Structure formats: C-alpha cells, structure tokens
Amino acid sequence: MDLEEYSRKLEEWSDKQLDKIERSIRGFYRQLVTLALGELGKIYSDFEEDGQLTYQNMIKYNRLKKFIDSLNEHVDTLSLETQKSISTHLAEAYVYSYAWMGWAIENEARKSLKYTSLKAEQIQRALNNPITGLTLSETLEKNRKEIIYTIQREVTQGLVRGSTYKDMASTLTTTFEGDYVKSIRVARTETHRVREAGTLDSARYANSKGVIMMKKWRNMKDSRVRRTSKANHEKMGHVKIPVDDMFDLGRGEKAIAPGNTGYAHHDINCRCILVYEIDRIEGKSNEDLSQQTFKDFQKAIGG
C-alpha cells in the first residue's frame, strides 16, 4: 500500500506552518532594523560636526562602545526570540508529523498499533539532532556571534571612512538582512529535518509492531534538485529500501532519511521527502480503523 498521498498532504501542512514562522522571524528583524536605525539617527543628530560623524568624536566618553553595546543588546533579544519561535515550531512539526504518519499507517493497514503520546525526551532528542555538527541552539549562537562581530567591524570602519547616515544605515540594514537570510535557512532546513524524522520514527514504530514498512526517497523533480558530484539527489529519486536500512548516497556517505544525513552538502535546504509503502501486515486487521479521523487518532494518543 502506497502512502504517498499522505506524505504529500503532510508536506503541504508543513509548508504552511513554515510560512508562518518565516513571517514571524521577518517581523523580529523589521523591529531590529527600526530600533537600530532609530539609534543610529540619534547618534548622528547628537554628535556629528559639520555634517560628519567622525571616529574620533565617537570614541570620546565611550560613545562608540555604548552604541555598539546597545545594538548588541537588540541582537541578543532578537536571537532569543528567534530561537524560542523556531524551537516551538519544530517541536510542533515533529509531533504532528509523527502522529500524521501513525494515523496514515493504521488507516491503511486497518491495524491498531497502540501509538502513545510522545515523551518530552524523545521530542527534545529529535530537536537536538545535529546538522553540520551543530545543534539548533549552537547554530543560532554561532550566527549571533557572527552578526555582533560584523556590526562592530562595519560601524567602526564606516566611522573611519566618514560614512554618512545614509551609507551607515544601508550597511547596517544589509548586515541584518544577511543574518535574516541565515535564520530563514536554519528554519527551513530544521523544519524539513524534524518532519522527515517524525514520519520515519512513526514508520519504524509501526514496523516493530508488525506492519512491515518500506521507504522511498522522492525528490522534487525540478531544476533545483541538487545534482553535484558531492550530493546527487536526482539519482536518489525513487530508491526504495526497508524502513530501518540506510540510503547509500555515494562517496561512502549514508543516510537514514533526507535532511538527516549529517552532511551539510546534503541537508541544507534539502526538499526531498520520504514516501512510505506497507510491504505486508502481520496479525489481524480491524476494518473500523478505516473510519478513524486524524483528529480522533490525535485524541486517542493524547497528541
């Protein structure tokens, strides 16, 4: 039994949820830019001389340090809000994906597998699974440190060059925009990872309960599918293996699922998904389960 339609609908749900979190992150960055440019404008208004704000004037009385410290505080607040939002979103995505696939399997197999609600430790373990050697919190902390360093460098160099308010404002806006792009990339990569991890964990549970599962790698079949010597996901399309086996990605690299390889060149911005098939069913079936709605399933497992 092919469960591809269930995977497609889950992908649609995931895309909508991701769009919401991206809009939220965008709102955080807009607030940051507004605050930063407001403080920058005040600095120029208060301390420029003859239409120019000089480095010498700004290092008096620790003005430059106070300004940069203030910007860093705003960045710290933004980083915390971003991490909280992404973490909450990822936890919800993992739980929903796990439950959705559990319902799909029970519905098609007509077999009660006694799914239960996920424990907090399992959810946290899924969220902490590292990509490119860094956990989510470590990745966002790395980004925070990078933008703080960039702010200090760009502001200092701008003052030395005698940049106008317009030039300095443009530089800061570009710096924040670059960090925003990084945060969105993290959100997309991590959302994809936990969604695929959630469905896989659910399918592996079903497999252990007698619904023997196969998994199939499916790419998006468009020009954006990666096809480099380091990562060729075009050739992975429709490769089918038992649910507990590892995909052979070539070059000695293996993976349990798309987005969960641990290799940056495979995982970052990956859009491939797993599609599941029920190979065979061991034990008795229950036709009544075909009438079970997803909401009923969620309620039954306490999700």
C-alpha positions as CSV (number, residue, x, y, z in Angstrom):
1,M,0.0,0.0,0.0
2,D,1.5,3.3,-1.1
3,L,1.2,6.2,1.4
4,E,2.5,8.9,-1.0
5,E,-0.7,10.9,-0.8
6,Y,-0.3,11.2,3.0
7,S,3.2,12.4,2.6
8,R,2.2,15.0,0.1
9,K,-0.6,16.4,2.3
10,L,1.8,16.5,5.3
11,E,4.3,18.4,3.1
12,E,1.5,20.9,2.3
13,W,0.7,21.3,6.0
14,S,4.4,21.7,6.8
15,D,4.9,24.4,4.2
16,K,2.0,26.5,5.6
17,Q,3.4,26.2,9.1
18,L,6.9,27.2,7.9
19,D,5.4,30.2,6.1
20,K,4.0,31.4,9.5
21,I,7.3,31.0,11.3
22,E,9.2,32.8,8.5
23,R,6.7,35.8,8.7
24,S,7.3,35.8,12.5
25,I,11.1,35.9,12.1
26,R,10.7,38.6,9.4
27,G,8.8,40.7,11.9
28,F,11.5,40.3,14.5
29,Y,14.1,41.6,12.0
30,R,12.0,44.5,11.0
31,Q,11.7,45.6,14.6
32,L,15.5,45.2,15.0
33,V,16.2,47.4,11.9
34,T,13.8,50.0,13.1
35,L,15.4,50.2,16.5
36,A,18.9,50.2,15.1
37,L,18.3,52.9,12.6
38,G,16.5,55.0,15.2
39,E,19.5,54.9,17.5
40,L,21.9,55.5,14.6
41,G,19.9,58.6,13.6
42,K,20.1,59.9,17.1
43,I,23.8,59.3,17.2
44,Y,24.3,61.3,14.0
45,S,21.9,64.1,15.2
46,D,23.7,64.4,18.6
47,F,27.4,64.1,17.7
48,E,28.0,64.9,14.0
49,E,30.0,68.0,13.4
50,D,29.9,69.9,10.1
51,G,27.7,67.2,8.7
52,Q,30.1,64.4,9.5
53,L,30.3,61.9,12.3
54,T,33.9,61.0,13.0
55,Y,35.6,58.1,14.7
56,Q,37.5,60.4,16.9
57,N,34.3,62.1,18.1
58,M,32.6,58.8,18.7
59,I,35.3,57.2,20.9
60,K,35.0,60.2,23.3
61,Y,33.3,59.2,26.5
62,N,32.8,55.6,25.2
63,R,30.1,56.8,22.8
64,L,31.0,54.2,20.2
65,K,31.1,51.4,22.8
66,K,27.8,52.4,24.2
67,F,26.2,52.5,20.8
68,I,27.6,49.1,19.7
69,D,26.6,47.6,23.1
70,S,23.1,48.9,22.6
71,L,22.9,47.3,19.2
72,N,24.2,44.0,20.6
73,E,21.5,44.0,23.2
74,H,18.9,44.3,20.5
75,V,20.6,41.4,18.6
76,D,20.6,39.3,21.8
77,T,16.9,39.9,22.3
78,L,16.2,39.0,18.6
79,S,18.3,35.9,18.8
80,L,16.4,34.7,21.9
81,E,13.0,35.4,20.3
82,T,14.1,33.7,17.1
83,Q,15.3,30.6,18.9
84,K,12.2,30.3,21.0
85,S,10.0,30.6,18.0
86,I,11.9,28.1,15.9
87,S,12.1,25.6,18.7
88,T,8.4,25.8,19.4
89,H,7.7,25.4,15.7
90,L,10.0,22.4,15.4
91,A,8.5,20.6,18.4
92,E,5.0,21.0,16.9
93,A,6.2,19.9,13.5
94,Y,7.8,16.7,14.9
95,V,4.8,15.7,17.0
96,Y,2.4,16.4,14.2
97,S,4.4,14.5,11.6
98,Y,4.8,11.5,13.9
99,A,1.1,11.4,14.6
100,W,0.1,12.0,11.0
101,M,2.1,9.1,9.7
102,G,0.9,6.9,12.6
103,W,-2.7,7.6,11.6
104,A,-1.9,7.0,7.9
105,I,-0.4,3.6,8.6
106,E,-3.2,2.5,10.9
107,N,-5.8,3.8,8.5
108,E,-4.3,1.9,5.5
109,A,-3.2,-1.2,7.4
110,R,-6.5,-1.5,9.3
111,K,-4.5,-2.4,12.4
112,S,-4.3,-0.9,15.8
113,L,-0.6,-0.3,16.7
114,K,-1.2,1.2,20.1
115,Y,0.6,4.5,19.4
116,T,1.0,6.6,22.5
117,S,1.9,10.3,23.1
118,L,5.5,11.2,22.6
119,K,7.6,11.7,25.7
120,A,9.3,15.1,26.1
121,E,12.8,13.4,26.0
122,Q,12.0,11.9,22.5
123,I,10.9,15.3,21.2
124,Q,13.9,17.0,22.6
125,R,16.2,14.4,21.2
126,A,14.7,14.9,17.7
127,L,15.2,18.7,18.0
128,N,18.8,18.4,19.2
129,N,19.9,16.0,16.4
130,P,22.9,18.0,15.0
131,I,23.1,19.2,11.4
132,T,26.7,20.0,10.2
133,G,28.0,19.1,13.6
134,L,26.0,21.8,15.4
135,T,22.7,21.6,17.3
136,L,20.0,24.2,16.6
137,S,20.9,26.3,19.6
138,E,24.6,26.1,18.7
139,T,23.9,27.1,15.1
140,L,21.9,30.2,16.2
141,E,24.5,31.1,18.8
142,K,27.2,30.9,16.0
143,N,25.0,33.2,13.9
144,R,24.6,35.6,16.8
145,K,28.3,35.9,17.4
146,E,28.9,36.5,13.7
147,I,26.5,39.3,13.4
148,I,27.8,41.0,16.6
149,Y,31.3,40.9,15.2
150,T,30.1,42.2,11.8
151,I,28.2,45.1,13.4
152,Q,31.3,46.2,15.3
153,R,33.5,45.9,12.3
154,E,31.1,47.7,9.9
155,V,30.3,50.6,12.3
156,T,33.9,51.2,13.1
157,Q,35.1,51.0,9.5
158,G,32.2,53.3,8.5
159,L,33.2,55.9,11.0
160,V,36.8,55.8,9.9
161,R,35.7,56.3,6.3
162,G,33.5,59.2,7.4
163,S,30.3,57.5,6.1
164,T,27.1,59.5,6.0
165,Y,24.0,58.4,7.9
166,K,22.5,57.1,4.7
167,D,25.6,54.9,4.0
168,M,25.8,53.7,7.5
169,A,22.1,52.9,7.6
170,S,22.4,51.0,4.4
171,T,25.3,49.0,5.7
172,L,23.5,48.0,8.9
173,T,20.4,47.1,7.0
174,T,22.4,44.8,4.7
175,T,24.1,43.2,7.7
176,F,20.8,42.5,9.4
177,E,19.3,41.2,6.1
178,G,22.2,38.7,5.8
179,D,21.5,37.4,9.3
180,Y,17.8,37.2,8.5
181,V,18.6,35.0,5.4
182,K,20.7,32.7,7.7
183,S,17.9,32.4,10.2
184,I,15.4,31.5,7.4
185,R,17.8,28.9,6.1
186,V,18.1,27.4,9.5
187,A,14.3,27.4,10.0
188,R,13.7,25.7,6.6
189,T,16.5,23.1,7.0
190,E,15.5,22.2,10.5
191,T,11.7,22.1,9.7
192,H,12.5,19.6,6.9
193,R,14.7,17.6,9.1
194,V,12.2,17.1,12.0
195,R,9.3,16.5,9.7
196,E,11.2,13.7,8.0
197,A,12.5,12.4,11.4
198,G,8.9,12.4,12.7
199,T,7.4,10.4,9.9
200,L,10.4,8.0,9.9
201,D,10.2,7.4,13.7
202,S,6.5,6.7,13.3
203,A,7.0,4.3,10.4
204,R,9.8,2.5,12.3
205,Y,7.5,2.1,15.3
206,A,4.8,0.6,13.0
207,N,7.4,-1.7,11.5
208,S,8.3,-3.0,15.0
209,K,4.6,-3.8,15.6
210,G,4.1,-6.0,12.6
211,V,3.3,-3.5,9.8
212,I,6.4,-4.1,7.7
213,M,7.3,-0.8,6.0
214,M,9.4,0.3,3.0
215,K,10.6,3.8,2.5
216,K,11.2,5.5,-0.9
217,W,13.4,8.7,-1.5
218,R,11.5,11.2,-3.6
219,N,13.0,14.4,-4.9
220,M,11.0,17.4,-6.3
221,K,11.8,16.6,-9.9
222,D,12.7,20.1,-10.8
223,S,15.8,22.2,-11.8
224,R,16.6,22.9,-8.1
225,V,17.2,19.2,-7.3
226,R,20.9,19.0,-6.3
227,R,23.0,17.0,-8.7
228,T,26.6,17.8,-7.9
229,S,29.5,15.4,-7.5
230,K,29.2,15.8,-3.7
231,A,25.4,15.5,-3.5
232,N,23.3,14.0,-6.2
233,H,19.7,13.8,-5.1
234,E,18.5,13.3,-8.7
235,K,19.8,9.8,-8.7
236,M,18.2,9.1,-5.3
237,G,14.7,9.6,-6.7
238,H,12.5,6.5,-6.1
239,V,15.3,4.5,-4.4
240,K,13.3,2.1,-2.2
241,I,14.6,0.2,0.8
242,P,13.4,-1.3,4.1
243,V,12.5,1.4,6.7
244,D,15.3,0.6,9.0
245,D,18.0,0.5,6.3
246,M,20.3,3.3,5.3
247,F,20.3,5.0,1.9
248,D,23.6,4.9,0.0
249,L,24.4,8.5,-1.1
250,G,27.7,7.6,-2.7
251,R,31.3,8.6,-1.7
252,G,30.9,6.4,1.4
253,E,28.1,8.6,2.8
254,K,24.9,7.0,4.1
255,A,21.6,8.4,5.5
256,I,18.5,7.2,7.3
257,A,16.4,9.9,5.6
258,P,16.5,13.1,3.6
259,G,17.6,16.1,5.7
260,N,19.0,13.7,8.3
261,T,22.3,12.7,6.8
262,G,24.6,14.9,9.0
263,Y,26.3,16.3,5.9
264,A,25.8,20.0,5.1
265,H,26.0,19.4,1.4
266,H,23.1,17.0,1.6
267,D,21.0,18.6,4.3
268,I,21.0,22.4,4.0
269,N,17.9,23.5,2.1
270,C,17.1,19.9,1.1
271,R,13.5,19.5,-0.1
272,C,13.4,15.7,-0.7
273,I,10.9,13.6,1.3
274,L,10.3,10.0,2.2
275,V,7.3,8.2,0.8
276,Y,6.2,5.1,2.6
277,E,4.8,1.8,1.5
278,I,3.3,-1.0,3.5
279,D,5.0,-4.2,2.4
280,R,3.0,-6.6,4.4
281,I,0.9,-6.8,7.5
282,E,1.3,-9.4,10.3
283,G,-1.6,-10.1,12.6
284,K,-5.3,-9.3,12.5
285,S,-6.8,-6.2,10.9
286,N,-9.7,-4.0,12.0
287,E,-11.8,-2.5,9.3
288,D,-13.3,0.0,11.8
289,L,-10.0,1.8,11.8
290,S,-10.6,3.0,8.2
291,Q,-13.2,5.3,9.6
292,Q,-10.9,6.9,12.2
293,T,-10.2,10.6,11.5
294,F,-6.8,12.2,12.2
295,K,-8.3,14.2,15.0
296,D,-9.7,11.0,16.6
297,F,-6.2,9.5,16.3
298,Q,-4.6,12.5,17.9
299,K,-7.1,12.5,20.7
300,A,-6.6,8.7,21.3
301,I,-2.8,9.1,21.7
302,G,-3.0,12.3,23.7
303,G,-1.4,14.4,20.9
